């Protein structure tokens, strides 16, 4: 097998492993009542703070009408509130509520607990390799 084929094989294996791990982590959430799109919007608000619906749609990579539906569903659950924009009367600001923040933090906690359990099943050597791999993957992701 040529080096190029080996590299392609590694790229394919790594891509599939990351996709599968991400799928498993996404399954670990605080409740089954929210869609992944709704959870993602909550996570973005937790990370970025209050934003307009248009900004949230752009950050999530969805169309504004879709984000309007997501925000409405999150408002119904009291996870977000919309308030008037301080300088633009045509706009609103979407803010995470305490209940929304609690949901995000509980989901993060569940995901990390699941991952901690999986990591604890590894040998010391495997944990060291995984730690090195995490640093490498982080550097790869930063390069864009």
SULZIWO-V710598 format. One record per backbone hydrogen bond with DSSP energy under -0.5 kcal/mol. NH is the residue of the N-H (numbers start at 1). CO is the residue of the C=O. Records with the same first field share a line. If there is no record, write none. Layout:
NH = CO, CO
//
This chain:
6 = 2
7 = 3
8 = 4
9 = 5
10 = 6
11 = 7
12 = 8
13 = 9
14 = 10
15 = 11
16 = 12
17 = 13
18 = 14
19 = 15
20 = 16
21 = 17
22 = 18
23 = 19
24 = 20
25 = 21
26 = 22
27 = 23
28 = 24, 25
29 = 27
39 = 35
40 = 36
41 = 37
42 = 38
43 = 39
44 = 40
45 = 41
46 = 42
47 = 43
48 = 44
49 = 45
51 = 94
56 = 52
57 = 53
58 = 54
59 = 55
60 = 56
61 = 57
62 = 57
66 = 63
67 = 63
68 = 64
69 = 65
70 = 66
71 = 67
72 = 68
73 = 69
74 = 70
75 = 71
76 = 72
77 = 73
78 = 75
79 = 74
80 = 74
81 = 95
83 = 93
85 = 91
89 = 87
91 = 88
93 = 83
94 = 51
95 = 81, 93
97 = 79
101 = 97
102 = 98
103 = 99
104 = 100
105 = 101
106 = 102
107 = 103
108 = 104
109 = 105
110 = 106
111 = 107
112 = 108
113 = 109
114 = 110
115 = 111
116 = 112
117 = 113
118 = 114
119 = 115
120 = 116
121 = 117, 118
122 = 119
127 = 123
128 = 124
129 = 125
130 = 126
131 = 127
132 = 128
133 = 129
134 = 130
135 = 131
136 = 132
137 = 133
138 = 134
139 = 135
140 = 136
141 = 137
142 = 138
143 = 139
144 = 140, 141
//
